[in-house]
Amino acid sequence: MQAVIYARVSSREQEQEGYSIQAQQRSLRSYAAKNGFEVVREFVDIETAKTAGRKEFGEMVKFIGKSLNCRTILVEKTDRLYRNFEDQIRLEKLDIEIHFAKTGNILSKNAKAQTKFMHGIEVVSAKYYSDNLREEVIKGMREKAEQGIYPGRAPFGYRNNRLTRTIEIHPENSEIVKRVFELYATGKHSLDTLKIRIRTEFGKTVNRSYLHTILLNRVYIGIFEWGGIQYPGTHEQYISAQLFETVQAVIHGHNKGKYSKHDIAFRGMMTCAHDHLTVTAELKKGKYVYYRCSGYHGKCELPRFREEQISEKLGEVLKGICIPDDVAARIASALQRDQENSKKNSNAERERLAKRIEALRMRMSQAYADKLDGKISEEFWQRQMSQWQAEEQQVKQAMDAIAQPKADILLDVQRTLELAKNAHFLYVTQKPAEQAELLKKVLLNCSIDAVSVTPTYRKPFDMIFERAKRKEWSGWADLNCRPLAPQASALPG
């Protein structure tokens, strides 16, 4: 008599722990030898039996369906074979014998009604066990989520810590995630160009759809969703809330990069002095760029300019922002003192906000304990948690605004002053596209007529221009090159 053996464990973890595969096979081979069966095939699955679709189980059904001589399955017990009604029905249609080695029962079309009845109870019991186990697993995951512990497989950029049952930052993949957010926040990348850039920089391919998933995932700012509910996580975050919100704005169409077929350097930087319309540009013969008034109000007196002429005129405005060396030194010295004071204030504010977060989390933990003890209702706990989570997020955003006092402020100021001193020299040595980038750092806009260009400078270059024009540097402190520090009144109380 020919037979096949079927053995199964529910996961690779059970296999690695020596749960039952080898033991099942030894037991079934022994049963076959004692009962005169020739084992022609053995099928082993390492996956759950609660749903249909197991690979080796499907192969076994195909094998028996085609075989004329092998009509017997040897299996240890019912829950090793199936825990769902679909697979039970599939085997019943094959008109075969199933030997359950552990209990000694034999199930076939001609088996006694009591045998079939008991087998039916075993199938129902096995399904109940699976369903109950699933409920317990979900319950356990929800409990973890409510404690702020990410309950599933770690998202890209993190990894699961089996010892602590939490997630931790993945040293390599987290750098990729950081770069993904930084690049996309500039508004200069589509998902396709972002994919290419990441592959170039890290040698790793992250597909387009998964990049989109990463950019939308709030887990990187300390919040995760489980079962349709958002929870504040206890895991370490490495993307700031400000950067995350910038990326969301880009994704939803705000501040997206604008792409044109031809790269025209000074487009959008000038307005016509006659009718205050935008000066536009057009490409002629595939290589000559001409600038003209857009002319929406009719024919305009502004002549057309070649790009070389516009470049020369715009370069002249950079001559007006020259600052003496001694003034630059005084500004840097004053800013150094301000930076030291700002750092002290930032540290004090950061400590205050950290205590706020600690107090909020203690409230959450106490409320969670009260919920488990039945002191408060689920509805009340959910409402309070939503309020506390919103408050915690607000405090985190406030901390992000001051978390890293910029050690390079003085360097930025020095670069600004160096730019003011050397802008024209740098300008004349560059190509039009580079000249345009330099001008954007200094100018907001320019009004142009047939003869002259009237610039509108960015801060602090507008102050520098006024002082340089009057050669008055007594009010040098008004330049205010430094970025404004966060106002205490703007932060949570």
C-alpha positions in Angstrom: 0.0 0.0 0.0 1.3 3.4 -1.0 1.0 6.5 1.2 2.3 10.0 1.5 3.5 11.7 4.7 2.5 15.2 5.6 4.2 17.2 8.4 3.8 20.9 9.3 4.9 23.6 11.7 3.4 27.0 11.9 6.6 29.1 11.5 10.3 28.9 10.8 10.9 29.9 14.4 9.2 26.6 15.6 11.3 24.7 13.1 14.5 26.3 14.4 13.6 25.5 17.9 13.1 21.9 17.0 9.4 22.0 17.6 8.2 19.0 15.6 9.1 18.5 11.9 11.8 15.8 12.5 9.7 14.3 15.4 6.6 14.1 13.1 8.5 12.5 10.3 10.1 9.8 12.6 6.7 9.1 14.1 5.0 8.8 10.7 7.7 6.7 9.2 7.4 4.3 12.1 3.6 4.2 11.7 4.0 3.4 8.0 6.4 0.6 8.7 4.2 -1.0 11.3 1.1 -0.8 9.1 2.6 -2.0 5.9 2.7 1.3 4.0 5.3 2.2 1.3 6.0 6.0 1.7 6.3 7.4 -1.8 6.5 11.1 -1.0 6.9 13.4 2.0 5.4 16.9 2.1 6.5 19.5 4.7 5.0 22.9 5.2 6.4 25.6 7.5 3.4 27.9 7.6 0.1 28.3 9.3 -2.8 25.9 8.5 -5.5 28.4 9.6 -6.0 29.6 6.0 -5.9 27.8 2.6 -3.0 28.1 0.2 -0.1 26.3 1.7 2.5 25.4 -1.0 3.3 21.8 0.0 -0.2 21.0 1.0 -1.3 22.1 -2.5 1.4 19.9 -4.1 0.2 16.9 -2.1 -3.4 17.4 -3.2 -2.2 17.6 -6.9 0.0 14.5 -6.4 -2.8 12.4 -4.9 -5.3 13.6 -7.4 -3.2 12.3 -10.3 -2.0 9.1 -8.6 -4.0 5.9 -9.1 -2.1 3.8 -6.5 -1.5 6.2 -3.7 -4.7 7.0 -1.9 -3.5 7.4 1.7 -2.2 10.4 3.7 -0.3 9.8 7.0 -0.4 12.7 9.4 0.3 13.1 13.1 -3.0 14.8 14.1 -5.8 16.9 12.7 -4.4 20.4 13.5 -1.2 19.4 11.6 -3.2 18.8 8.5 -5.7 21.7 8.5 -7.4 24.3 10.7 -9.8 25.5 8.1 -12.9 24.1 6.4 -11.8 24.7 2.8 -8.8 22.3 3.0 -11.0 19.7 4.7 -13.5 19.8 1.9 -10.7 19.5 -0.7 -9.5 16.3 0.8 -13.0 14.9 1.2 -13.5 15.3 -2.6 -10.4 13.1 -3.3 -12.0 10.0 -1.8 -8.9 9.0 0.2 -8.0 7.6 3.6 -6.3 9.8 6.2 -4.5 8.1 9.0 -3.9 10.1 12.2 -0.9 8.4 13.7 -1.1 10.0 17.2 -4.8 8.9 17.9 -4.9 5.9 15.6 -8.1 7.1 13.9 -8.7 6.5 10.2 -10.9 8.9 8.2 -12.4 7.8 4.9 -15.7 7.9 3.0 -16.7 4.6 4.7 -15.7 5.5 8.2 -18.3 5.2 11.0 -20.5 8.2 11.7 -18.9 8.6 15.2 -15.4 8.8 13.7 -16.6 11.5 11.3 -18.4 13.3 14.1 -15.3 13.3 16.3 -13.1 14.4 13.4 -15.5 17.3 12.8 -15.2 18.3 16.4 -11.4 18.2 16.2 -11.5 20.5 13.0 -13.8 22.9 14.8 -11.6 22.9 17.9 -8.5 23.5 15.7 -10.2 26.4 14.0 -11.3 27.8 17.4 -7.7 27.5 18.6 -6.4 29.4 15.6 -9.1 32.1 15.9 -8.5 32.5 19.6 -4.7 32.6 19.2 -5.2 35.3 16.5 -7.4 37.3 18.9 -4.8 37.0 21.7 -2.0 38.1 19.4 -3.9 41.1 18.2 -4.8 41.9 21.9 -1.1 41.6 22.8 -0.1 43.9 19.9 -2.7 46.4 20.9 -1.4 46.4 24.5 2.1 47.1 23.1 0.8 49.9 20.9 -0.9 51.5 23.9 2.4 51.4 25.8 4.0 53.2 22.8 5.9 50.1 21.6 5.8 49.5 17.9 4.0 46.1 17.6 4.9 44.8 14.2 7.7 44.3 11.8 10.0 47.3 11.9 9.6 49.8 9.1 12.5 50.6 6.8 15.1 52.6 8.7 14.5 50.6 11.9 15.0 47.0 13.0 13.4 44.7 15.5 15.2 44.1 18.7 14.2 40.5 19.8 15.6 41.0 23.3 13.6 44.1 24.2 10.7 43.4 21.8 11.0 46.9 20.5 12.3 48.6 17.4 15.6 50.5 17.2 17.4 52.6 14.6 19.0 50.7 11.8 22.5 52.1 11.4 22.7 51.9 7.6 19.1 52.2 6.4 18.3 55.1 8.7 20.9 57.2 6.8 19.0 56.4 3.6 15.7 57.5 5.2 17.3 60.8 6.3 18.7 61.4 2.9 15.3 60.6 1.3 13.6 63.2 3.4 16.3 65.8 2.9 16.4 65.5 -0.9 12.6 65.4 -1.3 12.1 68.4 1.0 14.0 70.6 -1.5 11.2 70.3 -4.0 13.7 69.5 -6.8 13.0 65.8 -7.0 10.3 63.5 -8.3 10.0 60.0 -6.9 11.8 58.7 -10.0 14.8 61.1 -9.7 14.9 60.4 -6.0 15.1 56.7 -6.6 18.1 57.3 -9.0 19.8 59.6 -6.5 19.5 57.1 -3.6 20.8 54.3 -5.8 23.8 56.5 -6.9 24.7 57.6 -3.3 24.0 54.4 -1.4 24.1 51.6 -4.1 20.7 50.4 -2.9 17.5 50.4 -4.9 14.3 51.5 -3.2 11.4 51.3 -5.5 9.2 54.3 -6.3 6.1 53.3 -4.4 8.1 52.4 -1.3 9.8 55.8 -1.3 6.3 57.3 -1.3 5.4 55.1 1.7 8.5 56.2 3.6 7.8 59.9 3.0 4.3 59.5 4.4 5.2 57.4 7.4 4.9 59.3 10.7 6.8 56.6 12.5 10.0 58.6 11.8 8.7 61.5 13.9 7.6 59.2 16.8 4.0 58.5 15.8 2.7 55.2 14.5 -0.7 53.9 13.5 -2.1 50.5 14.6 -5.6 49.3 14.1 -6.7 52.7 12.7 -5.5 54.5 15.9 -2.5 56.7 16.2 -0.1 56.2 19.1 2.9 58.2 20.4 5.9 55.8 20.2 8.6 55.3 22.7 11.1 54.5 19.9 13.9 56.9 19.0 13.0 59.3 16.2 15.5 60.8 13.8 13.4 63.0 11.4 12.3 66.4 12.8 8.6 67.3 12.7 9.5 70.4 10.8 11.3 68.4 8.0 8.4 66.0 7.9 5.8 68.7 7.4 8.0 70.3 4.7 8.0 67.0 2.9 4.2 66.7 3.2 3.8 70.1 1.7 6.0 69.1 -1.3 4.0 65.8 -1.7 0.7 67.7 -1.7 1.8 70.1 -4.4 3.2 73.0 -2.4 6.7 74.3 -3.1 7.2 71.6 -5.8 10.1 72.2 -8.1 9.3 73.7 -11.5 10.8 72.1 -14.5 11.1 73.6 -18.0 12.4 72.2 -21.2 15.1 74.9 -21.5 17.1 76.2 -18.6 16.8 80.0 -18.9 19.0 81.6 -16.2 17.3 84.9 -15.3 13.7 84.0 -15.9 11.3 85.3 -13.2 13.9 87.6 -11.6 12.8 90.9 -13.2 9.8 93.1 -13.7 9.3 95.8 -16.4 9.7 99.4 -15.0 7.1 100.7 -17.5 4.0 98.5 -16.7 5.3 96.4 -13.8 4.7 93.1 -15.6 7.1 90.2 -15.5 10.0 90.1 -17.8 9.9 86.8 -19.7 12.4 85.0 -21.9 12.4 83.0 -25.1 14.8 80.8 -26.9 15.6 81.7 -30.5 17.3 79.3 -33.0 17.8 76.8 -30.2 20.7 78.8 -28.6 20.0 82.5 -28.3 18.0 83.7 -25.2 16.1 87.1 -25.4 14.4 88.8 -22.5 11.3 91.0 -23.0 8.3 92.4 -21.2 5.4 89.8 -21.2 3.3 92.6 -22.8 -0.1 91.7 -21.4 -1.2 95.4 -21.4 -0.2 95.9 -25.0 3.0 97.0 -26.7 5.6 98.0 -24.2 8.6 100.4 -24.5 11.0 98.0 -22.9 13.4 96.8 -25.6 14.5 93.1 -26.0 17.8 92.2 -24.3 20.2 89.4 -25.1 21.1 87.3 -22.1 24.6 88.6 -22.2 23.3 92.2 -21.8 21.0 91.2 -18.9 23.9 89.4 -17.2 26.0 92.6 -17.4 23.2 94.8 -16.1 22.4 92.5 -13.2 26.0 92.2 -12.3 26.2 96.0 -11.7 23.8 95.9 -8.8 26.2 93.7 -6.8 28.7 96.5 -6.7 26.5 98.3 -4.2 26.8 95.8 -1.3 30.4 96.3 -0.2 31.1 96.3 3.5 34.3 97.3 5.3 36.4 94.7 7.0 36.3 96.3 10.4 32.5 96.5 10.3 32.4 92.8 9.4 34.7 92.0 12.4 32.5 93.9 14.8 29.3 92.2 13.6 30.9 88.8 14.0 32.1 89.6 17.5 28.6 90.8 18.6 27.0 87.7 17.1 29.4 85.5 19.0 28.2 87.0 22.3 24.6 86.7 21.2 25.1 83.1 20.2 26.5 82.2 23.7 23.5 83.8 25.4 21.1 82.2 22.9 22.6 78.8 23.6 22.1 79.2 27.4 18.5 80.2 26.8 17.9 77.4 24.4 19.3 74.8 26.9 17.0 76.1 29.7 14.0 76.0 27.4 14.8 72.5 26.1 15.1 71.2 29.7 11.7 72.8 30.5 10.1 71.2 27.5 11.7 67.8 28.3 10.1 67.9 31.7 6.8 68.7 30.1 7.0 65.6 27.9 8.1 63.4 30.9 5.1 64.6 32.9 2.7 63.9 29.9 4.0 60.4 29.6 3.6 59.8 33.3 0.0 60.9 32.9 -0.5 58.5 30.0 1.1 55.6 31.9 -1.0 56.3 35.0 -4.2 56.6 32.9 -3.3 53.3 31.1 -3.0 51.6 34.5 -6.3 53.1 35.6 -7.9 51.8 32.5 -6.6 48.3 33.1 -7.8 48.4 36.7 -11.3 49.6 35.6 -11.0 52.9 37.3 -11.7 54.8 34.0 -13.7 53.9 30.9 -12.2 53.1 27.5 -14.0 56.1 26.0 -12.6 58.5 28.6 -9.1 57.0 28.2 -9.2 57.3 24.4 -10.4 61.0 24.6 -7.7 61.9 27.1 -5.0 60.0 25.1 -5.9 62.0 22.0 -5.5 65.3 23.9 -2.2 64.3 25.5 -0.9 63.0 22.2 -1.7 66.3 20.5 -0.1 68.2 23.4 3.0 66.0 23.3 3.3 66.5 19.5 3.1 70.3 20.1 5.9 70.2 22.7 8.0 68.0 20.4 7.7 70.5 17.6 8.7 73.3 20.0 11.7 71.2 21.0 12.6 70.6 17.3 12.6 74.4 16.8 15.3 74.8 19.5 16.8 71.3 19.8 20.0 72.0 18.0 21.4 75.5 18.6 23.3 76.2 15.4 27.0 76.2 16.0 27.6 77.5 12.5 25.7 80.8 12.8 28.9 82.7 12.9 30.1 80.8 9.8 26.9 81.7 8.0 27.3 85.3 8.9 30.9 85.3 7.7 29.8 83.8 4.5 27.2 86.5 4.1 29.7 89.2 4.7 32.2 87.6 2.4 29.5 87.4 -0.2 28.8 91.1 0.2 32.4 91.9 -0.3 33.1 89.6 -3.2 29.8 89.2 -4.9 30.7 91.1 -8.1 34.0 89.4 -8.5 32.4 86.0 -8.1 29.6 87.0 -10.5 31.8 87.9 -13.4 33.7 84.6 -13.2 30.6 82.4 -13.4 28.2 81.1 -16.1 24.7 82.5 -16.4 23.0 79.7 -14.4 25.5 80.1 -11.6 25.1 83.9 -11.8 21.4 83.5 -11.4 21.9 81.3 -8.2 24.2 84.0 -6.8 21.7 86.8 -7.5 18.9 84.8 -5.9 20.9 84.8 -2.6 21.2 88.6 -2.7 18.1 89.9 -4.6 14.3 89.6 -4.3 13.6 91.2 -7.6 14.7 93.8 -10.1 12.9 96.5 -12.0 14.4 97.1 -15.4 14.0 99.7 -18.1 16.0 100.5 -21.3 18.9 102.0 -19.4 19.1 100.9 -15.7 18.2 98.2 -13.2 16.6 99.0 -9.8 17.2 96.1 -7.4 15.2 95.0 -4.4 17.7 93.4 -2.0 17.1 90.5 0.4 17.8 91.0 4.1 20.4 91.8 5.3 21.8 92.9 2.0 19.2 95.7 1.9 20.7 97.2 5.1 24.2 96.6 3.8 23.3 98.5 0.6 21.9 101.5 2.5 24.9 101.8 4.7 27.3 101.4 1.8 25.4 104.0 -0.2 25.6 106.6 2.6 28.9 105.3 3.9 27.4 105.3 7.4 28.4 102.3 9.5 27.6 103.8 13.0 24.4 101.8 12.9 26.1 98.6 12.0 24.3 96.6 14.7 21.0 97.2 12.7 22.3 94.8 10.0 20.9 91.9 12.1 22.4 89.1 10.0 21.6 86.5 12.6 18.5 84.4 12.5 15.8 85.1 15.1 15.7 82.9 18.2 12.5 81.1 19.1 10.3 83.4 21.2 9.3 82.0 24.5 5.8 83.3 24.1 5.4 81.1 20.9 6.2 77.9 22.8 3.8 75.8 24.8 3.4 77.1 28.4 
